[in-house]
Amino acid sequence: MSSNNMADPRRQNKILRYKPPSTESNPTLEDPTPDYMNLLGMIFSMCGLMLKLKWCAWIAVYCSFISFANSRSSEDTKQMMSSFMLSISAVVMSYLQNPQPMSPPWRTGVQEEEDLVPRLPSRSKTSSRVSPGGVRPHPASPQQED
């Protein structure tokens, strides 16, 4: 070991541990992205919960993930976790209230109602008549008029 230290060209007295620059001395180093995403996530969560908009709830989850990914370890984790749990609860509640798949926000409500109503094929007059025995007459057979 001692022979290895002799061949090492580094000077032990010149080695300094890295210290990140403090944000108190230079406020431009502070990144506001996690705070903005946290606020946006809470706004979208409340819109998703109150207005029952699924796309708002999903955007809230996305914003809370961005906020978590861009935050520093020294920041308050309680606020971030509460924002994340609020966004998850918005998604869960919106799907519990309406389990239909999410529709795009640019579609109108009339189109959504039309999509939910099943379409039945139209019937002709001859196919809707049923004989007293419960058997439909063949379309080629002559119909008896009452």
QUICOR-V228876 format. One record per residue. N is the residue number from 1. PSI is psi in degrees with one decimal (none if undefined). BURIAL is 1 if it has 24 or more other ideal C-beta (glycine too) atoms within 12 Angstrom, else 0. D_LAST is the distance of its C-alpha to the last C-alpha in whole Angstrom. Layout:
N	PSI	BURIAL	D_LAST
N	PSI	BURIAL	D_LAST
This chain:
1	-40.9	0	115
2	-30.2	0	118
3	-29.2	0	118
4	-38.7	0	115
5	-30.3	0	115
6	-33.2	0	118
7	-9.0	0	116
8	116.8	0	114
9	-9.6	0	114
10	146.0	0	112
11	121.2	0	114
12	-32.2	0	113
13	-11.8	0	115
14	-4.6	0	112
15	121.9	0	109
16	138.1	0	107
17	139.8	0	104
18	132.3	0	101
19	122.2	0	100
20	146.4	0	97
21	142.6	0	98
22	144.7	0	97
23	-15.0	0	95
24	-38.6	0	97
25	-29.1	0	99
26	94.0	0	97
27	-10.5	0	93
28	-15.4	0	92
29	-13.9	0	92
30	127.0	0	89
31	116.9	0	85
32	-0.6	0	83
33	-47.1	0	80
34	-35.5	1	79
35	-41.9	0	79
36	-42.4	0	77
37	-33.5	1	74
38	-44.9	1	75
39	-46.0	0	74
40	-40.2	1	71
41	-40.8	1	70
42	-38.7	1	70
43	-47.4	1	68
44	-32.8	1	65
45	-43.7	1	65
46	-37.1	1	64
47	-40.1	1	62
48	-38.6	1	60
49	-47.8	1	60
50	-40.8	0	59
51	-3.5	0	57
52	41.0	0	55
53	115.6	1	56
54	-36.6	1	56
55	-32.3	1	58
56	-39.5	1	61
57	-40.2	1	61
58	-36.4	1	62
59	-34.8	1	64
60	-40.5	1	66
61	-43.0	1	67
62	-44.9	1	68
63	-38.3	1	70
64	-32.3	1	72
65	-42.0	0	72
66	-41.3	1	74
67	-41.9	1	76
68	-40.5	1	77
69	-31.6	0	78
70	-0.5	0	80
71	159.0	1	82
72	160.4	0	86
73	-20.9	0	86
74	-9.0	0	88
75	166.8	0	85
76	116.5	0	84
77	-20.7	0	81
78	-42.9	0	80
79	-39.7	0	78
80	-41.6	1	77
81	-35.3	0	75
82	-37.3	0	74
83	-41.8	1	72
84	-44.0	1	71
85	-34.1	0	69
86	-40.9	1	68
87	-38.5	1	66
88	-40.9	1	65
89	-31.6	0	63
90	-41.7	1	62
91	-46.1	1	60
92	-45.9	0	59
93	-36.4	1	58
94	-32.7	1	56
95	-24.4	0	54
96	-35.8	0	54
97	-34.3	0	52
98	97.7	0	50
99	4.9	0	50
100	152.2	0	48
101	154.2	0	50
102	133.3	0	52
103	152.2	0	51
104	147.3	0	53
105	-16.8	0	55
106	-5.7	0	54
107	147.5	0	50
108	163.4	0	48
109	-29.0	0	46
110	-41.4	0	43
111	-36.5	0	43
112	-40.5	0	44
113	-37.3	0	41
114	-34.6	0	39
115	-27.5	0	40
116	-23.9	0	39
117	122.2	0	36
118	142.6	0	34
119	128.4	0	32
120	142.5	0	28
121	142.7	0	27
122	145.5	0	24
123	148.1	0	21
124	168.6	0	18
125	-36.4	0	15
126	-31.9	0	14
127	-16.4	0	17
128	-14.8	0	15
129	135.4	0	12
130	134.4	0	13
131	164.0	0	12
132	-25.6	0	13
133	-3.8	0	16
134	8.5	0	17
135	133.3	0	17
136	139.0	0	16
137	152.8	0	15
138	137.9	0	18
139	-26.4	0	17
140	-18.8	0	18
141	147.1	0	16
142	139.9	0	13
143	141.7	0	10
144	129.6	0	6
145	136.4	0	4
146	none	0	0
